[in-house]
Amino acid sequence: MLPAAFLLISALRLVVGFDLGLSTKCVAIPKEMSICHDVGYSEMRLPNLMGHTSLAEAVAKSAGWQRLVGSGCHPYARAFLCSLFAPVCLDTFIQPCQSICVAVRDRCAPVLGCHGSHWPSSLECDRFPADEDICLGSLSKEQKHIVKVVPKPTCQICPAFEEFLTHKNVLDLFCTNNFAVKVKLSRKQTAFSIQEYNVDCRAELITPSLVLPYDACSMIEQWLLVNEDCTQKMTHTHRPMVYLIVGTTVESNVLVHQVYRWPRWNSQLTLSTQKWRQHKCT
């Protein structure tokens, strides 16, 4: 959950706002607008700052950004986008500051590139007010320590999907990598023909001081979103598939080196993960 209402009050500078020049109304943020639901306030203004005049249009257009927000490319990507698609219902519009736009763009544009897209002209940062004006800004210095720094996934070529590992191979693999996560993965069809995935995750190996097991699963879910071409190959049917995803972190970037299918009959993988804690790497 982002800080309530995007820490809007602490982000306000000067008493200047943005006026569309149109009559606006307050409406409830619908559940279908998933990137902005449960975001800290319950009502938004229409037309919004993207020029959408109906809820149906706003919901449909915002749905395409769900994947980017889920990738974790920037901790304030949701705040930035929701200030545009679902602006909080105040007496005046509050735009995002240029600084938060630049921060989100610089971290998230590469993820869009991984999906074959680019940062849209409608979100060019020079259209937004400078930080000296009233606008939605980033967290204060005092609040930044709250944000947890977790290694981020990178756009990469899909590793080969291996079929079989022996007991020794698995232990050697664990010794040369610093995370191994077991993932049960399936795809689901959602509204607006946007592909989403069910991810059931368990950390089998995490190097101490890297991340917590929960964070490792979140890290892998983000990798699956960023590298969606790999995820599509791993979910070529609607039947759930189980994989062992193995890799390392380099300069706070997540790199997946190998992906192994984990069929039920493969007792070698199960045995190896059970014996791992007593194993000594040479």
MIMAR-520374 format. One record per residue (C-alpha): y, x, z; residue in three letters; residue number from 1. Coordinates in pm, 1 decimal, always signed. Layout:
         Y         X         Z  type  seq
         Y         X         Z   ALA  NUM
...
//
This chain:
         Y         X         Z  type  seq
      +0.0      +0.0      +0.0   MET    1
    +340.8    +132.7     -90.7   LEU    2
    +608.7    +129.6    +177.6   PRO    3
    +731.0    -228.7    +222.9   ALA    4
    +953.8    -345.8     -61.5   ALA    5
    +947.5      +8.9    -199.0   PHE    6
   +1169.5    +121.1     +87.9   LEU    7
   +1441.6     -61.9    -101.1   LEU    8
   +1693.9     -63.3    +178.0   ILE    9
   +1677.3    +312.9    +230.4   SER   10
   +1711.4    +362.9    -145.7   ALA   11
   +2043.7    +180.2    -186.3   LEU   12
   +2351.4    +387.9    -259.7   ARG   13
   +2701.7    +221.0    -315.4   LEU   14
   +2750.4    -152.4    -359.7   VAL   15
   +2709.7    -177.4    -735.9   VAL   16
   +2437.7    -375.9    -917.2   GLY   17
   +2304.8    -461.5   -1258.3   PHE   18
   +2373.0    -794.6   -1425.4   ASP   19
   +2177.3    -915.6   -1727.0   LEU   20
   +2453.7   -1156.1   -1817.5   GLY   21
   +2197.0   -1436.4   -1802.6   LEU   22
   +2124.7   -1704.9   -1547.9   SER   23
   +1819.4   -1600.9   -1351.2   THR   24
   +1576.1   -1770.3   -1117.7   LYS   25
   +1344.2   -1662.2    -840.4   CYS   26
    +971.5   -1719.3    -890.6   VAL   27
    +662.8   -1624.1    -693.1   ALA   28
    +485.3   -1310.7    -813.4   ILE   29
    +153.8   -1440.9    -947.9   PRO   30
    -181.7   -1288.5    -855.5   LYS   31
    -238.8   -1219.7   -1224.8   GLU   32
     +40.3    -958.7   -1212.3   MET   33
    -194.3    -724.9   -1032.3   SER   34
     +22.0    -411.7   -1034.5   ILE   35
    +294.5    -593.9    -838.0   CYS   36
     +91.3    -828.4    -622.1   HIS   37
     +97.5    -754.1    -247.0   ASP   38
    +372.2    -500.8    -310.1   VAL   39
    +594.3    -582.1     -13.3   GLY   40
    +784.2    -888.3    -133.7   TYR   41
    +664.0   -1218.1    -276.0   SER   42
    +932.5   -1331.0    -522.7   GLU   43
   +1073.7   -1178.9    -840.0   MET   44
   +1362.8   -1257.7   -1074.3   ARG   45
   +1328.7   -1390.2   -1428.2   LEU   46
   +1436.0   -1280.1   -1680.5   PRO   47
   +1330.2    -939.0   -1551.6   ASN   48
   +1474.4    -598.0   -1633.6   LEU   49
   +1241.0    -566.3   -1934.0   MET   50
   +1393.2    -878.5   -2087.8   GLY   51
   +1087.1   -1098.7   -2032.6   HIS   52
   +1197.0   -1458.6   -1994.9   THR   53
    +867.0   -1617.5   -1887.8   SER   54
    +600.7   -1536.6   -1629.4   LEU   55
    +332.8   -1541.2   -1896.4   ALA   56
    +514.2   -1271.4   -2092.9   GLU   57
    +583.5   -1059.1   -1785.5   ALA   58
    +221.5   -1079.4   -1671.3   VAL   59
     +82.7    -994.4   -2014.3   ALA   60
    +316.0    -697.1   -2064.4   LYS   61
    +263.4    -556.0   -1715.6   SER   62
    -115.8    -571.8   -1747.6   ALA   63
    -114.5    -276.9   -1986.4   GLY   64
     +24.5     -53.8   -1710.9   TRP   65
    -250.6    -123.4   -1457.5   GLN   66
    -461.0    +166.3   -1583.0   ARG   67
    -172.4    +411.8   -1550.0   LEU   68
     -91.9    +298.3   -1195.2   VAL   69
    -460.1    +324.4   -1101.7   GLY   70
    -476.2    +680.7   -1231.1   SER   71
    -258.7    +794.5    -940.7   GLY   72
     -40.4   +1001.8   -1174.0   CYS   73
    +257.1    +957.0    -940.5   HIS   74
    +277.0    +791.4    -595.9   PRO   75
    +583.6    +587.3    -701.5   TYR   76
    +468.7    +477.6   -1046.5   ALA   77
    +399.3    +129.0    -909.7   ARG   78
    +742.0    +108.3    -743.2   ALA   79
    +916.2    +218.0   -1061.4   PHE   80
    +731.5     -26.0   -1287.4   LEU   81
    +753.1    -321.7   -1051.8   CYS   82
   +1128.6    -276.7   -1011.4   SER   83
   +1141.8    -351.6   -1386.4   LEU   84
    +862.9    -606.2   -1440.9   PHE   85
    +902.2    -790.3   -1108.6   ALA   86
   +1248.8    -710.9    -967.7   PRO   87
   +1291.5    -819.6    -608.1   VAL   88
   +1477.2   -1148.3    -570.0   CYS   89
   +1814.9   -1038.0    -432.1   LEU   90
   +2167.3   -1147.8    -520.9   ASP   91
   +2181.3    -878.2    -788.3   THR   92
   +1937.5    -667.6    -988.2   PHE   93
   +1849.2    -326.7    -849.1   ILE   94
   +1749.2     -78.6   -1118.9   GLN   95
   +1542.4    +235.4   -1055.2   PRO   96
   +1739.1    +558.8   -1027.5   CYS   97
   +1717.1    +813.4   -1307.4   GLN   98
   +1554.6   +1058.1   -1068.4   SER   99
   +1253.4    +836.9    -993.6   ILE  100
   +1217.9    +759.3   -1364.7   CYS  101
   +1214.1   +1129.5   -1450.0   VAL  102
    +965.8   +1207.7   -1172.2   ALA  103
    +726.3    +931.7   -1282.7   VAL  104
    +766.9   +1009.6   -1652.2   ARG  105
    +699.1   +1381.5   -1611.1   ASP  106
    +377.1   +1319.4   -1417.9   ARG  107
    +250.8   +1010.1   -1599.6   CYS  108
    +341.1   +1075.7   -1964.9   ALA  109
     +50.1   +1325.9   -1998.9   PRO  110
    -188.3   +1052.0   -1881.4   VAL  111
     -52.8    +819.3   -2150.7   LEU  112
    -105.6   +1103.1   -2398.6   GLY  113
    -466.9   +1124.7   -2290.4   CYS  114
    -499.6    +758.4   -2390.8   HIS  115
    -332.6    +818.8   -2726.3   GLY  116
      +2.8    +668.0   -2624.0   SER  117
    +346.6    +803.1   -2539.7   HIS  118
    +626.5    +727.7   -2296.6   TRP  119
    +796.5    +419.4   -2446.3   PRO  120
   +1158.8    +421.9   -2559.5   SER  121
   +1220.8    +111.8   -2346.2   SER  122
   +1172.2    +333.7   -2040.3   LEU  123
   +1393.6    +622.8   -2143.7   GLU  124
   +1537.9    +751.5   -1820.2   CYS  125
   +1897.8    +779.6   -1936.3   ASP  126
   +1918.0    +398.5   -1947.6   ARG  127
   +1901.5    +391.7   -1566.6   PHE  128
   +2184.9    +464.1   -1322.0   PRO  129
   +2243.6    +801.8   -1163.8   ALA  130
   +2143.4    +844.5    -800.7   ASP  131
   +2502.1    +802.3    -687.4   GLU  132
   +2494.9    +434.0    -787.4   ASP  133
   +2300.6    +154.3    -625.5   ILE  134
   +1940.4    +198.4    -739.7   CYS  135
   +1582.5    +228.5    -629.3   LEU  136
   +1528.0    +591.9    -535.8   GLY  137
   +1248.2    +808.7    -408.6   SER  138
   +1159.5    +864.1     -44.9   LEU  139
   +1388.6   +1053.0    +185.8   SER  140
   +1297.9   +1404.7    +296.0   LYS  141
   +1191.5   +1266.8    +633.0   GLU  142
    +949.8   +1024.3    +468.9   GLN  143
    +793.7   +1260.1    +214.4   LYS  144
    +553.2   +1409.6    +467.4   HIS  145
    +380.5   +1069.7    +484.3   ILE  146
    +254.1   +1105.7    +127.6   VAL  147
     -90.3   +1264.2    +116.1   LYS  148
    -132.9   +1533.7    -147.6   VAL  149
    -471.2   +1496.8    -319.7   VAL  150
    -590.5   +1695.7    -623.7   PRO  151
    -511.7   +1506.9    -943.4   LYS  152
    -734.7   +1455.5   -1248.6   PRO  153
    -648.2   +1614.2   -1580.8   THR  154
    -704.0   +1499.0   -1936.3   CYS  155
   -1006.7   +1693.7   -2056.9   GLN  156
   -1282.0   +1701.2   -2313.5   ILE  157
   -1580.0   +1497.7   -2195.1   CYS  158
   -1854.5   +1717.0   -2049.5   PRO  159
   -2202.8   +1674.5   -2188.9   ALA  160
   -2419.1   +1416.4   -2014.1   PHE  161
   -2732.3   +1589.4   -1888.5   GLU  162
   -3060.4   +1408.8   -1835.5   GLU  163
   -3264.1   +1610.9   -1588.4   PHE  164
   -3225.9   +1860.7   -1307.2   LEU  165
   -3485.4   +2043.1   -1101.1   THR  166
   -3452.8   +2080.1    -726.2   HIS  167
   -3337.0   +2442.4    -761.8   LYS  168
   -3089.7   +2356.1   -1037.4   ASN  169
   -2922.1   +2098.5    -816.1   VAL  170
   -2879.1   +2337.8    -523.8   LEU  171
   -2743.9   +2610.6    -752.8   ASP  172
   -2506.8   +2355.9    -902.2   LEU  173
   -2377.9   +2259.3    -560.4   PHE  174
   -2322.2   +2623.8    -470.0   CYS  175
   -2100.9   +2690.1    -773.2   THR  176
   -1885.0   +2376.4    -743.9   ASN  177
   -1681.8   +2223.4    -465.8   ASN  178
   -1747.0   +1855.1    -518.2   PHE  179
   -2036.6   +1639.6    -630.4   ALA  180
   -2000.9   +1263.0    -626.7   VAL  181
   -2265.6   +1001.2    -693.9   LYS  182
   -2117.9    +711.4    -888.7   VAL  183
   -2266.4    +376.5    -984.2   LYS  184
   -2059.0    +266.0   -1277.7   LEU  185
   -2038.8     -52.1   -1483.3   SER  186
   -1775.5    -220.0   -1693.2   ARG  187
   -1621.2    -562.8   -1664.4   LYS  188
   -1413.4    -761.9   -1906.9   GLN  189
   -1083.5    -891.8   -1775.0   THR  190
    -793.6   -1098.3   -1900.6   ALA  191
    -583.8    -967.5   -2189.3   PHE  192
    -890.1    -776.2   -2322.4   SER  193
    -816.4    -484.6   -2090.3   ILE  194
   -1126.4    -290.9   -1994.5   GLN  195
   -1183.1    -230.7   -1623.2   GLU  196
   -1472.2     -75.2   -1436.9   TYR  197
   -1671.3    -133.6   -1121.8   ASN  198
   -1709.7    +194.3    -935.4   VAL  199
   -1945.1    +234.6    -638.5   ASP  200
   -1899.6    +588.1    -512.4   CYS  201
   -2055.8    +819.6    -253.2   ARG  202
   -1962.3   +1182.3    -194.4   ALA  203
   -2273.8   +1403.1    -183.5   GLU  204
   -2091.6   +1735.7    -159.7   LEU  205
   -1735.5   +1808.8     -60.7   ILE  206
   -1617.3   +2158.4     +24.7   THR  207
   -1447.6   +2154.0    +367.1   PRO  208
   -1067.1   +2158.8    +342.9   SER  209
   -1078.3   +2014.1     -10.3   LEU  210
   -1048.5   +1639.8     +54.2   VAL  211
   -1211.2   +1380.3    +274.4   LEU  212
   -1512.8   +1194.4    +129.2   PRO  213
   -1303.6    +878.2     +84.9   TYR  214
   -1036.7   +1074.4    -100.0   ASP  215
   -1303.8   +1234.7    -318.3   ALA  216
   -1416.0    +892.5    -435.8   CYS  217
   -1056.7    +790.8    -504.7   SER  218
   -1011.3   +1120.5    -690.3   MET  219
   -1313.1   +1048.9    -913.7   ILE  220
   -1201.5    +690.5    -977.2   GLU  221
    -869.7    +829.9   -1098.4   GLN  222
   -1051.9   +1082.8   -1318.8   TRP  223
   -1249.7    +797.6   -1475.6   LEU  224
    -925.6    +611.8   -1551.0   LEU  225
    -745.9    +914.2   -1693.6   VAL  226
   -1044.0   +1016.5   -1906.8   ASN  227
   -1133.9    +668.9   -2021.5   GLU  228
   -1306.2    +788.7   -2337.5   ASP  229
   -1561.7    +956.9   -2108.8   CYS  230
   -1590.7    +643.3   -1897.1   THR  231
   -1657.7    +431.4   -2203.9   GLN  232
   -1942.3    +664.3   -2303.0   LYS  233
   -2084.1    +635.0   -1952.0   MET  234
   -2074.0    +253.7   -1971.6   THR  235
   -2206.4    +195.0   -2322.0   HIS  236
   -2387.6    -113.2   -2189.3   THR  237
   -2291.6    -366.7   -1923.8   HIS  238
   -2590.7    -253.7   -1718.0   ARG  239
   -2484.6     -38.9   -1418.7   PRO  240
   -2554.3    +333.3   -1462.1   MET  241
   -2571.5    +596.8   -1189.4   VAL  242
   -2430.7    +947.4   -1240.1   TYR  243
   -2379.4   +1267.3   -1047.5   LEU  244
   -2030.4   +1399.4   -1130.2   ILE  245
   -1981.0   +1765.6   -1044.3   VAL  246
   -1674.6   +1986.7   -1065.5   GLY  247
   -1405.2   +2194.8    -900.7   THR  248
   -1035.8   +2180.1    -824.3   THR  249
    -807.2   +2439.4    -981.9   VAL  250
    -442.9   +2456.7    -871.6   GLU  251
    -459.0   +2098.8    -737.9   SER  252
    -613.7   +1972.5   -1063.7   ASN  253
    -953.2   +1804.3   -1075.1   VAL  254
   -1187.7   +1947.1   -1337.7   LEU  255
   -1525.2   +1782.8   -1399.4   VAL  256
   -1775.4   +2034.3   -1533.7   HIS  257
   -2095.2   +1832.9   -1562.2   GLN  258
   -2213.0   +1474.6   -1555.2   VAL  259
   -2581.1   +1405.4   -1486.1   TYR  260
   -2756.2   +1075.7   -1526.2   ARG  261
   -2930.7    +979.0   -1204.0   TRP  262
   -3220.1    +747.9   -1290.3   PRO  263
   -3416.0    +589.1   -1006.4   ARG  264
   -3726.9    +786.6   -1086.6   TRP  265
   -3555.3   +1126.0   -1045.2   ASN  266
   -3669.9   +1226.4    -696.8   SER  267
   -3542.5   +1582.1    -750.4   GLN  268
   -3179.4   +1472.6    -720.7   LEU  269
   -3246.6   +1263.9    -412.5   THR  270
   -3443.8   +1543.5    -244.1   LEU  271
   -3179.1   +1803.6    -324.6   SER  272
   -2893.1   +1602.3    -179.1   THR  273
   -3096.2   +1549.7    +138.3   GLN  274
   -3167.5   +1921.6    +176.8   LYS  275
   -2822.7   +2042.1     +78.1   TRP  276
   -2677.7   +2065.6    +428.0   ARG  277
   -2947.0   +2313.1    +533.9   GLN  278
   -2926.8   +2517.3    +215.3   HIS  279
   -2766.3   +2864.7    +218.5   LYS  280
   -2597.2   +2973.7    -102.6   CYS  281
   -2659.9   +3332.4    -210.0   THR  282
//
